[in-house]
């Protein structure tokens, strides 16, 4: 039985999963794992499908100093101790820019193109590509597939896609892309099973985690998103501000003496829940804090989510369902309740008991707009794309220009 390795590489961790492929093209998850603490105290941990620990060990910082080495260490462990040799690797890549609108098999030319989008996703893109580059150098015969967080939104109409700036900037790629597309694509794929009554209608999906955004799905296709050119836009996040007047950035540079690099570091690392509370970027810590600043950060987060829900409803001329997903959306009854309270005008009426129990449907059955909690699965989506792209038969060109 062939296996697919799925990798999600960040600045200080590499998360990975292994899927076995069946003769009918089905996928069975076998291993979940990660190498975290990269650069300080790297540690490898993995479990099987029953959450049984397969390995938990510290790694030498000299041997595993960076993302590339971490992925190699995970691969060596899979091969040497589990006898797993993946036939292909699927990677999450945050930004596909204007050129890539679907998953692609990566070669040196594709990698060179993707390097151009590093400034548009500096928290993610360099590390996504570092892992690909490492495998390409060491194991050039292993097929690698890049799956983009921007791809699911590429069908947006021009009204949603454009900024009010000159055409030549749009032509060179300054446009609204949207992110978390792999998560939204998975939610869209599973809605007919978990919520058939809203699957083909107008649904707002809130991907609420350390990175957070929202998406308007119409007949399971993305028609609008809260994120734009970069992953800074939209609703507030753990350390990112979300929507902010561009004049604030100009002020930071002209009056506070920040360089572009300083402003970038500030906006990506010092704002959001962390900046508002002065305590933490972790919603769990804020919920457990008695500091009024923590409660203010939670209230602000819920307020902005509700404001953006109104925008997305306007884009679809109504809403028929609401879905919470990702870390906060799936696990925080308090935050869901705070958001739902502000969505009563859209017909959302939460069931307190179902919400507290983290049930799949958290709205009352008489709620005009039903609300659901759906666990996302970006890794499964990447594995599906990898299998599909590498299957025999014709495939679109790897260079897919936006229309």
Buried (B, 14 or more C-beta within 10 A) or exposed (E): EBBBBBBBBBBBBBBBBBBBBEEEEEBEBBBBBBBBBBEEEBBBBBBBEEEEEBBEEEBEBEEBEBBBBBBBBBBEBBEEEBEBEBBBBBBBBBBBBBBBBBBBBBEEEBBEBBEEBBEBBBBBBBBBBBBBBBBBEEBEEBBBBBBBBBBBBBBBEEEBBBEEEEEEEBEEBBBBBBBBBBBBBBBBBBBEEBBEEBBBBBBBBBBBBBBBBBBBBBEBBBBBBBBBBBBBBBBBBBBBBBBBEEEEBEEBBEEEEBEEEEBBEBBBBEBBBBBBBEBBBBBEEBBEBEEEEBBEBBEBBBBBBBEBBBBBBEBBEEBBBBBBBBBBBBBBBBBBBBBBEBBBEBBBBBBEEBBBEBEEBBBBEEBEBBBBBBBBBBBBBBBBBBBBBBEEEEBEEBEBEBE
